[in-house]
Every structure is written in C-alpha cells, then in structure tokens.
Amino acid sequence: MYLNDGFGVAHSFTSADALAHTIKSDLRKCGFLINKRKSRFSPTQTVEFVGYVVDLVNGIFSVPPEKVNSLLTLLRDLKN
C-alpha cells in the first residue's frame, strides 16, 4: 500500500510541528515506510502539493515556473 500527498494545517508553528511529529509517529506505528527524500515534516507556509505551489501566507495556489516553461516550450515546438 502506498500513501501519497498529504498535509496538515495548524494555527502556529509549534502546533504544526507537534502535528507533524504525531503524523510521522502514527505512520510508523501503522507500518508505513517513510521516504525521507520525498517527505517534509518541518512546518512551512509554502509547499508544492499535487503539482501546484500552495502559498498559505498570500492565499495563492500557482503553477510552478518549471511547469509553465515546459508548457511554453511544448507550444513553441508544436507551432514550428
């Protein structure tokens, strides 16, 4: 079984940090292996999630610049 893409939200850094530790501990107790390279358990206000940049400070969901550039390149190639 695989678990992919999830996040939690809290009102303060301290609460978010405690929540992250709880989630990490619960996942391990349930037998999940955590991919440390792909996981982030430190609180942040901006994160890439399911292919979009989520900016909780400014309340913005955006497309990462590399995806925009890839699309523009593809469109130029199709045009030519």
matplotlib code that plots the C-alpha trace (Angstrom):
import matplotlib.pyplot as plt

x = [0.0, 1.2, 0.3, 1.0, 0.5, -1.0, -0.6, -1.9, -2.7, -2.3, -2.6, 1.0, 4.5, 4.5, 1.1, 2.2, 5.4, 3.6, 1.1, 3.9, 5.6, 2.2, 1.6, 5.1, 4.8, 1.3, 2.5, 5.4, 3.2, 0.9, 3.8, 4.4, 7.9, 8.6, 10.6, 12.7, 13.9, 10.4, 8.9, 8.8, 7.8, 9.0, 6.3, 6.3, 3.9, 4.7, 4.8, 4.4, 1.4, -0.1, 1.8, 0.9, 2.6, 0.4, 1.3, -0.6, 0.9, -0.7, -3.5, -2.3, -2.3, 0.0, 1.7, 5.4, 7.6, 9.3, 5.8, 4.9, 8.3, 7.8, 4.3, 5.6, 8.4, 5.9, 3.6, 6.6, 7.6, 4.1, 3.8, 7.1]
y = [0.0, 3.5, 6.8, 9.8, 13.6, 14.8, 17.7, 19.2, 22.7, 24.4, 27.9, 28.2, 26.8, 24.9, 23.3, 22.4, 20.9, 18.8, 17.7, 16.7, 14.6, 12.9, 12.1, 10.7, 8.6, 7.3, 6.4, 4.4, 2.7, 1.6, 0.0, 2.6, 3.2, 6.9, 8.0, 10.7, 12.1, 12.9, 13.8, 17.0, 17.0, 20.5, 23.2, 25.6, 28.1, 27.4, 23.9, 22.2, 19.9, 17.7, 19.7, 23.2, 25.7, 26.4, 29.7, 30.0, 33.4, 35.1, 32.6, 31.7, 28.4, 28.7, 26.5, 26.0, 28.0, 24.9, 23.5, 26.8, 26.8, 23.2, 24.0, 27.1, 25.0, 22.4, 25.0, 26.6, 23.2, 22.4, 25.8, 25.1]
z = [0.0, -0.8, 0.7, -1.4, -0.9, 2.3, 4.6, 7.8, 8.9, 12.3, 13.7, 14.9, 14.1, 17.4, 16.8, 13.2, 14.5, 17.1, 14.4, 12.0, 14.8, 15.6, 11.9, 11.4, 14.5, 13.6, 10.1, 11.5, 14.1, 11.2, 9.4, 6.7, 5.5, 5.1, 2.0, 3.7, 0.4, -0.7, 2.7, 4.6, 8.3, 9.2, 9.2, 6.2, 4.8, 1.1, -0.3, -3.6, -3.3, -6.1, -8.7, -7.5, -5.3, -2.2, -0.6, 2.7, 3.5, 0.5, -0.1, -3.6, -5.5, -8.5, -11.2, -10.6, -13.0, -14.5, -15.5, -17.2, -19.0, -20.1, -21.5, -23.3, -24.9, -26.0, -27.5, -29.4, -30.7, -31.9, -33.6, -35.5]

ax = plt.figure().add_subplot(projection="3d")
ax.plot(x, y, z, "-o")
ax.set_aspect("equal")
plt.show()
